[in-house]
Amino acid sequence: MAALPSSAEVAVIGAGTMGAGIARVAAAAGHPVLVYDTREGAAARAIDTIRTDLDRQVERGKLLRTDAESLIGRLHPALHLDVMGRARMVIEAIVEDRDAKIALFRDVERVVLPDAILATNTSSISVNAIGGALKHPGRCVGMHFFNPAHLMPLVEVVAALTASEEAIETVTATAIAWGKRAIRVNSTPGFVVNRVARPYYAEALRARSEFFAGLGDVDAALTESGGFRMGPFRLMDMIGNDVNYAVTRSVFEAFGYDRRFAPSLLQQELVDAGRLGRKTGRGYYAYEPQVPEPHVEESPAGPAPSRVVAHGDLGVAAPLVALARARGILVEERAGDAPRIEVDGVSLKLTDGALATEHERVRPTVLFDLALDYETCTRIVIATGLADGARRGAVAAGFFQALGKRVTPLSDIPGMIVMRTVTAIANEASTMLSEGISDETIDLAMTLGVSYPLGPLAWGTRIGWARVLTVLENMSRLLGPERYRPAYVLRLRALGAAAS
Protein backbone atom coordinates (compact mmCIF):
# COMPACT_ATOMS: atom_id res chain seq x y z
CA MET A 1 0.00 0.00 0.00
CA ALA A 2 1.33 3.45 -0.94
CA ALA A 3 1.76 6.36 1.41
CA LEU A 4 -0.56 9.34 1.25
CA PRO A 5 0.55 11.65 -1.58
CA SER A 6 2.21 14.84 -0.37
CA SER A 7 -0.68 16.81 -1.86
CA ALA A 8 -3.13 15.14 0.55
CA GLU A 9 -4.38 17.35 3.34
CA VAL A 10 -3.55 16.26 6.90
CA ALA A 11 -5.32 17.56 10.01
CA VAL A 12 -3.76 17.52 13.47
CA ILE A 13 -6.02 17.98 16.49
CA GLY A 14 -4.27 19.15 19.64
CA ALA A 15 -1.76 21.99 19.44
CA GLY A 16 0.37 21.09 22.43
CA THR A 17 4.01 20.09 22.17
CA MET A 18 3.27 16.73 20.58
CA GLY A 19 0.56 17.94 18.21
CA ALA A 20 2.72 20.84 17.03
CA GLY A 21 5.61 18.44 16.43
CA ILE A 22 3.46 16.07 14.39
CA ALA A 23 2.08 18.97 12.33
CA ARG A 24 5.64 20.08 11.64
CA VAL A 25 6.63 16.59 10.48
CA ALA A 26 3.67 16.38 8.08
CA ALA A 27 4.30 19.88 6.69
CA ALA A 28 8.00 19.12 6.22
CA ALA A 29 6.93 16.15 4.07
CA GLY A 30 4.98 18.52 1.81
CA HIS A 31 1.41 18.13 3.10
CA PRO A 32 -0.96 21.03 3.63
CA VAL A 33 -1.71 20.76 7.36
CA LEU A 34 -4.65 22.01 9.41
CA VAL A 35 -3.97 22.51 13.13
CA TYR A 36 -6.94 22.58 15.49
CA ASP A 37 -7.25 23.03 19.24
CA THR A 38 -10.27 23.83 21.41
CA ARG A 39 -8.23 26.45 23.28
CA GLU A 40 -8.65 29.80 21.61
CA GLY A 41 -5.52 30.87 19.76
CA ALA A 42 -3.58 27.70 20.65
CA ALA A 43 -3.20 26.54 17.03
CA ALA A 44 -1.85 29.91 15.90
CA ARG A 45 0.55 30.00 18.86
CA ALA A 46 1.82 26.52 18.01
CA ILE A 47 2.54 27.59 14.43
CA ASP A 48 4.33 30.70 15.71
CA THR A 49 6.49 28.50 17.95
CA ILE A 50 7.41 26.34 14.96
CA ARG A 51 8.23 29.50 12.99
CA THR A 52 10.53 30.74 15.75
CA ASP A 53 12.40 27.44 15.88
CA LEU A 54 12.76 27.36 12.08
CA ASP A 55 14.15 30.90 12.16
CA ARG A 56 16.80 29.71 14.60
CA GLN A 57 17.67 26.86 12.23
CA VAL A 58 18.04 29.36 9.40
CA GLU A 59 20.26 31.63 11.51
CA ARG A 60 22.50 28.68 12.35
CA GLY A 61 22.83 27.74 8.70
CA LYS A 62 21.01 24.43 9.16
CA LEU A 63 18.01 25.33 6.99
CA LEU A 64 17.43 27.45 3.93
CA ARG A 65 15.12 30.43 4.38
CA THR A 66 13.03 29.35 1.39
CA ASP A 67 12.52 25.88 2.88
CA ALA A 68 11.49 27.36 6.22
CA GLU A 69 9.00 29.69 4.59
CA SER A 70 7.57 26.87 2.47
CA LEU A 71 7.08 24.68 5.54
CA ILE A 72 5.34 27.43 7.52
CA GLY A 73 3.20 28.24 4.48
CA ARG A 74 1.73 24.74 4.62
CA LEU A 75 0.56 25.10 8.25
CA HIS A 76 -2.90 26.59 8.76
CA PRO A 77 -4.83 27.11 12.02
CA ALA A 78 -8.35 25.70 11.93
CA LEU A 79 -11.12 27.41 13.87
CA HIS A 80 -13.51 24.43 13.90
CA LEU A 81 -13.72 20.79 12.87
CA ASP A 82 -16.01 21.42 9.91
CA VAL A 83 -13.10 22.65 7.76
CA MET A 84 -11.53 19.17 7.85
CA GLY A 85 -13.87 17.74 5.25
CA ARG A 86 -11.09 17.24 2.69
CA ALA A 87 -8.47 15.82 5.08
CA ARG A 88 -7.20 12.39 4.07
CA MET A 89 -5.73 11.77 7.52
CA VAL A 90 -6.71 13.20 10.90
CA ILE A 91 -4.21 12.71 13.73
CA GLU A 92 -5.37 13.42 17.27
CA ALA A 93 -2.85 14.41 19.96
CA ILE A 94 -5.15 15.49 22.78
CA VAL A 95 -5.30 14.59 26.47
CA GLU A 96 -4.56 10.94 27.32
CA ASP A 97 -8.18 10.05 28.07
CA ARG A 98 -10.07 7.30 26.25
CA ASP A 99 -13.52 8.87 26.46
CA ALA A 100 -12.22 12.24 25.24
CA LYS A 101 -10.54 10.61 22.24
CA ILE A 102 -13.64 8.60 21.34
CA ALA A 103 -15.87 11.67 21.58
CA LEU A 104 -13.49 13.64 19.36
CA PHE A 105 -13.32 10.99 16.66
CA ARG A 106 -17.10 10.62 16.66
CA ASP A 107 -17.34 14.34 15.92
CA VAL A 108 -14.63 14.05 13.25
CA GLU A 109 -16.41 11.11 11.57
CA ARG A 110 -19.34 13.40 10.81
CA VAL A 111 -17.29 15.76 8.65
CA VAL A 112 -14.45 13.80 7.02
CA LEU A 113 -14.53 11.71 3.85
CA PRO A 114 -15.50 8.01 4.19
CA ASP A 115 -11.96 6.87 3.37
CA ALA A 116 -10.15 9.34 5.64
CA ILE A 117 -7.83 7.67 8.15
CA LEU A 118 -8.28 8.52 11.83
CA ALA A 119 -4.95 8.15 13.62
CA THR A 120 -4.58 8.38 17.37
CA ASN A 121 -1.29 9.39 18.93
CA THR A 122 -2.19 7.73 22.22
CA SER A 123 0.82 6.40 24.08
CA SER A 124 -0.96 3.77 26.16
CA ILE A 125 -4.74 3.63 25.60
CA SER A 126 -6.22 0.66 23.73
CA VAL A 127 -6.69 1.53 20.07
CA ASN A 128 -9.11 -1.39 19.95
CA ALA A 129 -11.31 0.44 22.44
CA ILE A 130 -11.13 3.70 20.51
CA GLY A 131 -11.72 2.17 17.09
CA GLY A 132 -14.41 -0.19 18.34
CA ALA A 133 -16.50 2.76 19.54
CA LEU A 134 -16.60 4.43 16.11
CA LYS A 135 -19.05 4.11 13.26
CA HIS A 136 -16.26 3.03 10.89
CA PRO A 137 -13.70 1.27 13.08
CA GLY A 138 -11.64 -0.02 10.17
CA ARG A 139 -10.01 3.35 9.55
CA CYS A 140 -8.80 3.97 13.12
CA VAL A 141 -5.08 3.21 13.60
CA GLY A 142 -2.57 4.10 16.29
CA MET A 143 0.25 6.39 15.13
CA HIS A 144 2.40 6.94 18.20
CA PHE A 145 5.13 9.56 17.80
CA PHE A 146 7.79 10.36 20.39
CA ASN A 147 8.70 13.74 21.80
CA PRO A 148 10.03 15.85 20.14
CA ALA A 149 8.17 14.44 17.16
CA HIS A 150 10.20 16.26 14.51
CA LEU A 151 13.47 14.84 15.90
CA MET A 152 12.71 11.38 17.28
CA PRO A 153 12.94 8.78 14.51
CA LEU A 154 10.44 6.17 15.72
CA VAL A 155 6.70 5.80 15.10
CA GLU A 156 4.77 2.90 16.60
CA VAL A 157 2.00 1.92 14.17
CA VAL A 158 -0.61 0.28 16.37
CA ALA A 159 -2.48 -2.40 14.47
CA ALA A 160 -5.79 -2.54 16.28
CA LEU A 161 -7.96 -5.63 15.81
CA THR A 162 -10.67 -3.30 14.50
CA ALA A 163 -8.43 -1.64 11.87
CA SER A 164 -8.37 -2.63 8.23
CA GLU A 165 -5.12 -3.91 6.80
CA GLU A 166 -5.33 -1.19 4.15
CA ALA A 167 -5.41 1.56 6.80
CA ILE A 168 -2.53 -0.01 8.76
CA GLU A 169 -0.37 -0.30 5.64
CA THR A 170 -1.15 3.27 4.56
CA VAL A 171 -0.18 4.68 7.96
CA THR A 172 3.02 2.61 7.97
CA ALA A 173 3.99 3.73 4.46
CA THR A 174 3.15 7.36 5.30
CA ALA A 175 5.29 7.32 8.44
CA ILE A 176 8.20 5.99 6.39
CA ALA A 177 7.61 8.66 3.73
CA TRP A 178 7.81 11.23 6.52
CA GLY A 179 11.32 10.02 7.34
CA LYS A 180 10.38 7.86 10.32
CA ARG A 181 11.28 4.30 11.26
CA ALA A 182 7.88 2.65 11.59
CA ILE A 183 7.40 -0.51 13.62
CA ARG A 184 4.12 -2.39 13.70
CA VAL A 185 2.87 -3.26 17.18
CA ASN A 186 -0.28 -4.75 18.64
CA SER A 187 -2.78 -2.76 20.69
CA THR A 188 -1.59 -4.02 24.06
CA PRO A 189 -1.27 -1.71 27.10
CA GLY A 190 1.60 0.73 26.56
CA PHE A 191 2.38 -0.91 23.18
CA VAL A 192 6.16 -1.63 23.19
CA VAL A 193 8.00 1.51 24.26
CA ASN A 194 5.81 2.80 27.08
CA ARG A 195 5.32 -0.66 28.50
CA VAL A 196 8.99 -1.63 28.51
CA ALA A 197 9.97 1.84 29.76
CA ARG A 198 7.74 1.72 32.87
CA PRO A 199 10.52 0.29 35.10
CA TYR A 200 12.87 3.15 34.17
CA TYR A 201 10.60 5.51 36.07
CA ALA A 202 9.22 3.03 38.61
CA GLU A 203 12.61 1.90 39.94
CA ALA A 204 13.79 5.49 40.33
CA LEU A 205 10.62 6.38 42.23
CA ARG A 206 10.94 3.31 44.44
CA ALA A 207 14.58 4.06 45.20
CA ARG A 208 13.62 7.62 46.13
CA SER A 209 10.52 6.88 48.20
CA GLU A 210 11.44 3.54 49.76
CA PHE A 211 15.19 3.79 50.25
CA PHE A 212 15.75 7.56 50.42
CA ALA A 213 18.20 7.68 47.52
CA GLY A 214 18.56 11.30 46.40
CA LEU A 215 17.18 12.54 43.09
CA GLY A 216 20.65 13.61 42.03
CA ASP A 217 22.16 10.26 43.02
CA VAL A 218 19.65 8.29 40.93
CA ASP A 219 19.92 10.53 37.86
CA ALA A 220 23.74 10.62 38.06
CA ALA A 221 23.97 6.84 38.40
CA LEU A 222 21.80 6.17 35.36
CA THR A 223 23.49 8.76 33.12
CA GLU A 224 27.13 8.72 34.22
CA SER A 225 27.30 4.99 34.89
CA GLY A 226 24.35 3.50 33.02
CA GLY A 227 24.86 5.58 29.89
CA PHE A 228 21.25 6.78 29.61
CA ARG A 229 20.88 10.16 27.93
CA MET A 230 18.71 11.63 30.71
CA GLY A 231 18.04 10.52 34.26
CA PRO A 232 14.48 9.41 35.08
CA PHE A 233 13.61 12.42 37.26
CA ARG A 234 14.86 14.90 34.65
CA LEU A 235 13.04 12.93 31.97
CA MET A 236 9.75 12.85 33.87
CA ASP A 237 10.01 16.62 34.37
CA MET A 238 10.58 17.07 30.62
CA ILE A 239 7.69 14.76 29.62
CA GLY A 240 5.39 16.34 32.18
CA ASN A 241 4.61 14.60 35.45
CA ASP A 242 0.90 14.70 34.66
CA VAL A 243 1.49 12.94 31.34
CA ASN A 244 3.85 10.35 32.82
CA TYR A 245 1.46 9.69 35.70
CA ALA A 246 -1.49 9.31 33.31
CA VAL A 247 0.40 6.78 31.18
CA THR A 248 1.46 4.84 34.28
CA ARG A 249 -2.13 4.72 35.54
CA SER A 250 -3.41 3.68 32.11
CA VAL A 251 -0.96 0.75 31.87
CA PHE A 252 -1.60 -0.22 35.52
CA GLU A 253 -5.37 -0.33 34.99
CA ALA A 254 -5.12 -2.11 31.63
CA PHE A 255 -3.04 -4.89 33.20
CA GLY A 256 -5.65 -5.51 35.87
CA TYR A 257 -3.81 -3.52 38.54
CA ASP A 258 -0.69 -5.67 38.33
CA ARG A 259 1.58 -4.30 41.08
CA ARG A 260 4.64 -4.18 38.86
CA PHE A 261 3.01 -1.24 37.04
CA ALA A 262 1.66 0.51 40.15
CA PRO A 263 2.02 4.32 40.14
CA SER A 264 4.03 5.96 42.89
CA LEU A 265 2.44 8.16 45.54
CA LEU A 266 5.31 10.55 44.87
CA GLN A 267 4.03 10.98 41.30
CA GLN A 268 0.52 11.64 42.50
CA GLU A 269 1.68 14.17 45.10
CA LEU A 270 3.56 16.22 42.51
CA VAL A 271 0.62 16.20 40.11
CA ASP A 272 -1.80 17.19 42.86
CA ALA A 273 0.54 20.05 43.81
CA GLY A 274 0.72 21.28 40.21
CA ARG A 275 4.45 20.54 39.99
CA LEU A 276 4.32 19.15 36.50
CA GLY A 277 7.94 19.71 35.51
CA ARG A 278 9.54 22.13 33.10
CA LYS A 279 6.22 23.45 31.80
CA THR A 280 5.27 24.75 35.25
CA GLY A 281 8.79 25.67 36.36
CA ARG A 282 8.87 23.06 39.09
CA GLY A 283 8.66 19.28 39.27
CA TYR A 284 11.13 16.95 40.89
CA TYR A 285 13.57 19.79 40.27
CA ALA A 286 13.12 23.56 40.29
CA TYR A 287 13.60 25.31 36.94
CA GLU A 288 14.28 28.80 38.14
CA PRO A 289 17.28 31.15 37.84
CA GLN A 290 20.06 30.65 40.37
CA VAL A 291 18.77 27.25 41.53
CA PRO A 292 21.80 25.04 42.22
CA GLU A 293 22.30 21.69 40.56
CA PRO A 294 20.92 18.74 42.55
CA HIS A 295 23.23 17.28 45.16
CA VAL A 296 25.06 14.07 44.29
CA GLU A 297 26.81 12.17 47.07
CA GLU A 298 30.56 11.86 46.55
CA SER A 299 32.90 9.57 48.49
CA PRO A 300 35.91 11.36 49.96
CA ALA A 301 39.31 10.38 48.60
CA GLY A 302 40.26 6.87 49.60
CA PRO A 303 43.62 5.10 49.57
CA ALA A 304 44.88 4.17 46.11
CA PRO A 305 45.85 0.49 46.00
CA SER A 306 49.14 -0.68 44.51
CA ARG A 307 48.00 -4.28 44.11
CA VAL A 308 44.66 -6.12 43.75
CA VAL A 309 43.57 -9.70 43.12
CA ALA A 310 40.92 -10.47 40.49
CA HIS A 311 39.12 -13.72 41.29
CA GLY A 312 37.08 -15.79 38.83
CA ASP A 313 35.17 -14.65 35.78
CA LEU A 314 34.11 -11.03 36.32
CA GLY A 315 31.82 -11.11 33.29
CA VAL A 316 30.52 -7.67 32.33
CA ALA A 317 32.85 -6.10 34.93
CA ALA A 318 35.99 -7.66 33.39
CA PRO A 319 37.16 -4.34 31.82
CA LEU A 320 38.02 -3.16 35.33
CA VAL A 321 41.05 -5.48 35.28
CA ALA A 322 42.55 -3.96 32.14
CA LEU A 323 41.72 -0.47 33.38
CA ALA A 324 43.48 -1.12 36.68
CA ARG A 325 46.60 -2.33 34.88
CA ALA A 326 46.52 0.71 32.60
CA ARG A 327 46.52 2.88 35.74
CA GLY A 328 49.64 1.19 37.05
CA ILE A 329 48.00 -1.14 39.57
CA LEU A 330 49.47 -4.63 39.84
CA VAL A 331 46.71 -7.18 39.18
CA GLU A 332 46.98 -10.85 40.08
CA GLU A 333 44.34 -13.05 38.47
CA ARG A 334 43.05 -16.26 40.07
CA ALA A 335 40.71 -18.42 38.02
CA GLY A 336 37.97 -20.61 39.39
CA ASP A 337 37.08 -18.59 42.47
CA ALA A 338 33.87 -16.68 43.18
CA PRO A 339 34.01 -13.52 41.00
CA ARG A 340 35.32 -10.51 42.91
CA ILE A 341 38.17 -8.02 43.08
CA GLU A 342 40.10 -8.22 46.33
CA VAL A 343 41.48 -4.90 47.56
CA ASP A 344 43.21 -4.69 50.96
CA GLY A 345 41.16 -7.56 52.37
CA VAL A 346 37.85 -6.21 51.01
CA SER A 347 35.93 -8.01 48.24
CA LEU A 348 34.46 -5.76 45.57
CA LYS A 349 31.56 -7.59 43.88
CA LEU A 350 29.12 -6.63 41.14
CA THR A 351 25.67 -6.55 42.68
CA ASP A 352 23.58 -9.69 42.31
CA GLY A 353 20.43 -8.16 43.79
CA ALA A 354 21.22 -9.33 47.33
CA LEU A 355 22.34 -7.00 50.11
CA ALA A 356 25.95 -6.20 50.91
CA THR A 357 25.03 -7.10 54.49
CA GLU A 358 24.20 -10.62 53.32
CA HIS A 359 27.48 -10.99 51.43
CA GLU A 360 29.40 -9.94 54.53
CA ARG A 361 28.44 -13.21 56.19
CA VAL A 362 31.02 -14.85 53.91
CA ARG A 363 33.75 -12.17 53.67
CA PRO A 364 34.16 -8.36 54.02
CA THR A 365 32.33 -7.05 50.94
CA VAL A 366 31.46 -3.86 49.10
CA LEU A 367 29.00 -4.13 46.21
CA PHE A 368 29.30 -1.99 43.09
CA ASP A 369 26.64 -1.20 40.54
CA LEU A 370 26.32 -2.06 36.87
CA ALA A 371 27.84 0.24 34.26
CA LEU A 372 27.21 0.33 30.53
CA ASP A 373 30.96 0.47 29.93
CA TYR A 374 33.32 0.29 32.90
CA GLU A 375 36.18 1.67 30.84
CA THR A 376 34.47 4.91 29.80
CA CYS A 377 31.89 5.54 32.53
CA THR A 378 32.65 8.46 34.83
CA ARG A 379 30.87 7.31 37.99
CA ILE A 380 30.61 4.12 40.04
CA VAL A 381 27.98 3.55 42.72
CA ILE A 382 28.95 1.43 45.74
CA ALA A 383 27.14 0.05 48.78
CA THR A 384 28.46 -1.32 52.04
CA GLY A 385 26.82 -3.45 54.68
CA LEU A 386 26.40 -2.68 58.34
CA ALA A 387 29.76 -3.92 59.59
CA ASP A 388 32.77 -1.59 59.35
CA GLY A 389 31.13 0.19 56.41
CA ALA A 390 33.23 3.35 56.58
CA ARG A 391 36.58 1.58 56.23
CA ARG A 392 35.37 -0.78 53.53
CA GLY A 393 33.73 2.07 51.64
CA ALA A 394 36.99 4.02 51.74
CA VAL A 395 38.90 1.03 50.34
CA ALA A 396 36.39 0.60 47.50
CA ALA A 397 36.29 4.32 46.76
CA GLY A 398 40.07 4.46 46.64
CA PHE A 399 40.19 1.68 44.06
CA PHE A 400 37.59 3.19 41.74
CA GLN A 401 39.00 6.70 42.18
CA ALA A 402 42.39 5.33 41.13
CA LEU A 403 40.66 4.26 37.90
CA GLY A 404 39.52 7.85 37.31
CA LYS A 405 35.93 7.41 38.50
CA ARG A 406 33.79 9.51 40.78
CA VAL A 407 32.22 7.36 43.46
CA THR A 408 28.75 7.65 44.98
CA PRO A 409 28.08 5.73 48.22
CA LEU A 410 24.55 4.40 48.45
CA SER A 411 22.40 2.78 51.10
CA ASP A 412 22.33 -1.02 51.05
CA ILE A 413 19.56 -1.29 48.40
CA PRO A 414 18.68 -4.58 46.66
CA GLY A 415 20.00 -4.35 43.10
CA MET A 416 21.35 -0.82 43.68
CA ILE A 417 20.29 1.66 40.94
CA VAL A 418 21.49 0.77 37.44
CA MET A 419 21.34 -3.01 37.86
CA ARG A 420 17.82 -3.06 39.30
CA THR A 421 16.60 -0.69 36.58
CA VAL A 422 18.17 -2.53 33.66
CA THR A 423 17.15 -6.00 34.84
CA ALA A 424 13.57 -4.82 35.44
CA ILE A 425 13.47 -3.37 31.92
CA ALA A 426 14.97 -6.56 30.46
CA ASN A 427 12.41 -8.61 32.36
CA GLU A 428 9.49 -6.61 30.98
CA ALA A 429 10.95 -6.87 27.48
CA SER A 430 11.21 -10.63 27.98
CA THR A 431 7.49 -10.89 28.76
CA MET A 432 6.79 -9.39 25.33
CA LEU A 433 8.78 -12.11 23.59
CA SER A 434 6.12 -14.63 24.57
CA GLU A 435 3.55 -12.32 22.91
CA GLY A 436 5.21 -12.66 19.53
CA ILE A 437 7.32 -9.47 19.50
CA SER A 438 10.87 -10.10 18.33
CA ASP A 439 14.13 -9.17 20.06
CA GLU A 440 14.99 -6.91 17.16
CA THR A 441 11.69 -5.02 17.28
CA ILE A 442 11.88 -4.46 21.04
CA ASP A 443 15.51 -3.33 21.05
CA LEU A 444 14.97 -1.10 18.02
CA ALA A 445 11.91 0.47 19.63
CA MET A 446 13.74 1.28 22.86
CA THR A 447 16.88 2.67 21.24
CA LEU A 448 15.01 4.80 18.69
CA GLY A 449 11.91 5.68 20.72
CA VAL A 450 13.51 6.65 24.03
CA SER A 451 17.21 6.72 23.12
CA TYR A 452 18.31 3.87 25.41
CA PRO A 453 22.05 3.31 25.09
CA LEU A 454 21.44 -0.39 24.45
CA GLY A 455 18.33 -2.42 23.75
CA PRO A 456 17.06 -4.17 26.90
CA LEU A 457 17.47 -7.65 25.45
CA ALA A 458 20.93 -6.88 24.10
CA TRP A 459 21.78 -5.55 27.55
CA GLY A 460 20.50 -8.74 29.18
CA THR A 461 22.80 -10.73 26.91
CA ARG A 462 25.73 -8.49 27.84
CA ILE A 463 25.11 -8.87 31.58
CA GLY A 464 24.40 -12.58 31.21
CA TRP A 465 20.89 -13.98 31.55
CA ALA A 466 21.90 -16.16 34.49
CA ARG A 467 22.97 -13.07 36.43
CA VAL A 468 19.83 -11.17 35.36
CA LEU A 469 17.74 -14.05 36.74
CA THR A 470 19.74 -14.12 39.98
CA VAL A 471 19.27 -10.36 40.45
CA LEU A 472 15.51 -10.61 39.89
CA GLU A 473 15.18 -13.62 42.19
CA ASN A 474 17.06 -11.84 44.97
CA MET A 475 14.98 -8.68 44.55
CA SER A 476 11.81 -10.83 44.54
CA ARG A 477 12.94 -12.42 47.80
CA LEU A 478 13.74 -9.09 49.45
CA LEU A 479 11.11 -6.78 47.95
CA GLY A 480 8.26 -9.05 46.92
CA PRO A 481 7.53 -11.24 43.87
CA GLU A 482 4.66 -9.06 42.64
CA ARG A 483 7.21 -6.58 41.25
CA TYR A 484 10.16 -8.66 40.18
CA ARG A 485 8.89 -12.12 39.23
CA PRO A 486 11.11 -13.29 36.36
CA ALA A 487 9.44 -13.82 33.00
CA TYR A 488 9.21 -17.39 31.77
CA VAL A 489 11.21 -16.63 28.61
CA LEU A 490 13.92 -15.01 30.73
CA ARG A 491 14.17 -18.17 32.86
CA LEU A 492 14.54 -20.25 29.69
CA ARG A 493 17.33 -18.00 28.44
CA ALA A 494 19.13 -18.19 31.77
CA LEU A 495 18.87 -21.99 31.77
CA GLY A 496 20.08 -22.13 28.18
CA ALA A 497 23.07 -19.94 29.01
CA ALA A 498 23.91 -22.12 32.01
CA ALA A 499 23.66 -25.30 29.92
CA SER A 500 26.02 -23.94 27.28
Sequence and secondary structure as in RCSB ss.txt:
>XXXX:A:sequence
MAALPSSAEVAVIGAGTMGAGIARVAAAAGHPVLVYDTREGAAARAIDTIRTDLDRQVERGKLLRTDAESLIGRL
HPALHLDVMGRARMVIEAIVEDRDAKIALFRDVERVVLPDAILATNTSSISVNAIGGALKHPGRCVGMHFFNPAH
LMPLVEVVAALTASEEAIETVTATAIAWGKRAIRVNSTPGFVVNRVARPYYAEALRARSEFFAGLGDVDAALTES
GGFRMGPFRLMDMIGNDVNYAVTRSVFEAFGYDRRFAPSLLQQELVDAGRLGRKTGRGYYAYEPQVPEPHVEESP
AGPAPSRVVAHGDLGVAAPLVALARARGILVEERAGDAPRIEVDGVSLKLTDGALATEHERVRPTVLFDLALDYE
TCTRIVIATGLADGARRGAVAAGFFQALGKRVTPLSDIPGMIVMRTVTAIANEASTMLSEGISDETIDLAMTLGV
SYPLGPLAWGTRIGWARVLTVLENMSRLLGPERYRPAYVLRLRALGAAAS
>XXXX:A:secstr
     TTS EEEE  SHHHHHHHHHHHHTT  EEEE SSTTHHHHHHHHHHHHHHHHHHTTSS HHHHHHHHHTE
EEESSGGGGGG SEEEE   S HHHHHHHHHHHHTTS TT EEEE  SSS HHHHHHTSSSGGGEEEEE  SSTT
T  EEEEEE TTS HHHHHHHHHHHHHTT EEEEEES TTTTHHHHTHHHHHHHHHHHHHH   HHHHHHIIIII
T  SS HHHHHHHH HHHHHHHHHHHHHHTTS GGG   HHHHHHHHTT  BGGGTBSSSB STT          
     SEEEEES  GGGTHHHHHHHHTT EEEEETTS SEEEETTEEEEE  SS HHHHTTTS EEEE   S TT
T SEEEEEE STTHHHHHHHHHHHHHHTT EEEEE   TTTTHHHHHHHHHHHHHHHHTTT  HHHHHHHHHHHS
  SS HHHHHHHH HHHHHHHHHHHHHHH HHHH   HHHHHHHHHHHH 
